[in-house]
């Protein structure tokens, strides 16, 4: 069986790098993913998907991604449940990010990627190193060859 999730959306806030008590880097973030169709009022709705990324991937992601950036992520969907202080059963869902891709924004399409033109290192695609191998594996980018979904910044609810 396979648990693989691929999403393209915009980050909803600044990515904050954190460190676990064990010293492992991680970052939690949310991406807004537009639904395919508009609602009865002609408005486009979005789903807000919580995500978490670990290790060197989290460090790179938090360094280069800003609020509103368009990203493609590949990961595994995880669910959990707990009972809150009032005795109600709660369910939680998040995507554990295993790979990501920086996608061009409207400004980058018009002006070109300035950081690449200036010679800065801004990776366009990154895959987390495999836990067993200790090094990055060859990455077949699932987002390449397609046309990025156009999301108008005015449609974002944040």
C-alpha positions as CSV (number, residue, x, y, z in Angstrom):
1,X,0.0,0.0,0.0
2,X,1.1,3.6,-0.6
3,X,0.6,6.8,1.3
4,X,1.6,9.6,-1.0
5,X,0.2,13.1,-1.1
6,X,1.2,15.9,-3.6
7,X,0.0,19.4,-3.1
8,X,0.5,22.8,-4.7
9,X,-0.4,25.8,-2.7
10,X,0.7,29.0,-1.0
11,X,2.1,29.3,2.5
12,X,-0.1,31.1,4.9
13,X,2.5,32.5,7.3
14,X,6.2,32.9,7.9
15,X,7.9,29.6,8.4
16,X,9.5,29.3,11.9
17,X,12.2,26.8,12.4
18,X,12.0,25.0,15.8
19,X,14.1,22.4,17.6
20,X,12.7,19.4,19.4
21,X,14.0,18.4,22.9
22,X,16.1,15.8,21.1
23,X,17.8,18.5,19.0
24,X,16.0,17.7,15.7
25,X,15.0,20.7,13.5
26,X,11.4,20.9,12.3
27,X,8.9,23.4,11.1
28,X,5.1,23.4,11.0
29,X,3.3,25.4,8.4
30,X,0.0,25.5,6.5
31,X,-0.6,25.8,2.8
32,X,-3.7,27.1,1.1
33,X,-4.7,24.9,-1.8
34,X,-7.4,26.2,-4.1
35,X,-10.4,24.0,-4.9
36,X,-11.0,23.3,-8.6
37,X,-14.4,24.9,-8.7
38,X,-16.0,28.1,-7.5
39,X,-18.9,28.0,-4.9
40,X,-22.5,29.0,-5.6
41,X,-21.5,32.7,-5.1
42,X,-18.8,32.5,-7.8
43,X,-16.0,32.6,-5.2
44,X,-13.0,30.3,-5.2
45,X,-12.6,28.4,-1.9
46,X,-9.4,27.0,-0.5
47,X,-8.5,24.2,1.8
48,X,-5.8,24.9,4.5
49,X,-3.6,21.9,4.9
50,X,-1.3,21.6,8.0
51,X,2.2,20.3,7.2
52,X,5.4,19.4,9.1
53,X,8.9,19.1,7.8
54,X,12.0,17.8,9.6
55,X,15.8,18.0,9.6
56,X,17.8,19.7,6.9
57,X,14.7,20.0,4.8
58,X,13.1,22.1,7.5
59,X,16.2,24.3,7.7
60,X,16.2,24.9,3.9
61,X,12.5,25.4,3.7
62,X,12.4,27.9,6.5
63,X,15.3,29.8,5.0
64,X,13.9,30.3,1.5
65,X,10.1,30.2,1.9
66,X,8.1,33.2,2.9
67,X,4.4,33.9,3.5
68,X,2.4,33.6,0.3
69,X,5.1,31.7,-1.7
70,X,3.8,29.0,-4.1
71,X,5.3,25.6,-3.2
72,X,4.8,22.1,-4.3
73,X,5.1,19.4,-1.6
74,X,5.3,15.7,-1.6
75,X,4.6,13.8,1.6
76,X,2.6,11.3,3.6
77,X,-0.8,12.0,5.2
78,X,-0.8,11.3,8.9
79,X,-3.9,11.2,11.1
80,X,-4.1,11.0,14.9
81,X,-6.8,11.5,17.5
82,X,-6.9,12.5,21.2
83,X,-9.5,13.4,23.8
84,X,-9.5,17.1,24.8
85,X,-9.9,18.4,28.4
86,X,-13.7,18.4,28.0
87,X,-13.7,14.7,27.1
88,X,-14.4,15.3,23.4
89,X,-12.6,13.1,20.9
90,X,-10.6,15.2,18.4
91,X,-9.0,14.2,15.1
92,X,-5.9,15.7,13.6
93,X,-4.5,15.4,10.1
94,X,-1.2,16.7,8.7
95,X,1.2,16.1,5.8
96,X,4.7,14.9,6.7
97,X,6.7,16.6,4.0
98,X,9.3,14.4,2.3
99,X,10.2,16.6,-0.7
100,X,9.3,20.1,-1.9
101,X,9.7,22.4,-4.9
102,X,9.8,26.2,-5.1
103,X,7.3,27.2,-7.8
104,X,7.4,30.5,-9.6
105,X,5.2,33.4,-8.5
106,X,3.7,36.0,-10.8
107,X,6.6,38.3,-10.1
108,X,9.2,35.6,-10.9
109,X,7.4,34.8,-14.2
110,X,7.6,38.4,-15.2
111,X,11.1,39.3,-14.0
112,X,12.9,36.0,-13.9
113,X,14.2,34.5,-10.7
114,X,16.4,37.3,-9.3
115,X,18.2,35.2,-6.7
116,X,19.3,32.8,-9.5
117,X,20.3,35.7,-11.7
118,X,22.4,37.1,-8.8
119,X,24.1,33.8,-8.3
120,X,22.7,33.0,-4.9
121,X,22.0,29.4,-4.0
122,X,18.3,29.0,-4.0
123,X,17.4,25.3,-4.6
124,X,14.4,24.9,-6.8
125,X,13.7,21.3,-5.8
126,X,14.7,19.4,-2.7
127,X,14.1,16.0,-1.4
128,X,14.8,15.0,2.2
129,X,17.7,12.5,2.6
130,X,16.4,8.9,3.0
131,X,16.6,7.8,6.7
132,X,18.4,4.6,5.8
133,X,20.9,5.8,3.2
134,X,22.2,9.0,4.8
135,X,22.3,10.8,1.5
136,X,19.8,12.3,-0.9
137,X,18.4,9.9,-3.4
138,X,17.7,10.7,-7.1
139,X,14.5,12.7,-7.2
140,X,12.0,12.4,-10.0
141,X,10.2,15.7,-9.7
142,X,6.4,15.1,-9.8
143,X,5.7,18.8,-10.5
144,X,8.0,19.1,-13.5
145,X,6.5,19.2,-17.0
146,X,3.2,20.5,-15.8
147,X,1.7,23.9,-15.8
148,X,1.6,25.6,-12.3
149,X,-1.9,26.4,-11.1
150,X,-2.5,30.1,-11.3
151,X,-3.6,31.5,-7.9
152,X,-4.5,35.1,-7.9
153,X,-3.2,36.8,-4.7
154,X,-6.6,38.6,-4.3
155,X,-8.2,35.1,-4.0
156,X,-6.2,34.3,-0.9
157,X,-8.0,34.6,2.4
158,X,-5.0,35.8,4.3
